[in-house]
Amino acid sequence: MSNQSRVKRQQWDSGHIRALRSHLGLTQRELAERLGTRQQTISEWEQGMYKPRGASSTLLSIVAEQARFRYEADPDSQKS
């Protein structure tokens, strides 16, 4: 797989997920259908109860890239 065809997987937090969904003009249910997950999962991500990982994180990054969503990493979220 070439570097150009790889999608850079971001660390998705509740604010970025909510912002992406707003950017797309989708409800939680509609975003869940796009990602193949439950509406409750989107809600839990947006409330900060859980964070997407693995395939879900990759799918969010792909959807964001296709929608030209500008992901701005919060420098404070990178601290442990």
C-alpha positions, 0 to 999 in steps of 0.5 A: 500500500502506498503512502498516498492511499493510506488515511492518517488515523486521527485521535477522535474526541467528543468535540471533533466527532460532534463538529464532524457530524455538524459539518456533514449536517447529519443526525447521530442516527444518520452518522451511525448508519454511515459508519455501520454502528448504533446511534447510541455509540455516536451519542456515547462518543459525543458525551466522552463516555468512550472514544472510537478506536480501530476501524471506527476511528479509521472510518471517521478519518475517511469520512472527514477527509472526503467531506474536507473536514479540517481536523485541528488537533487540540494540543492539550489532548495530546498530553498524557 
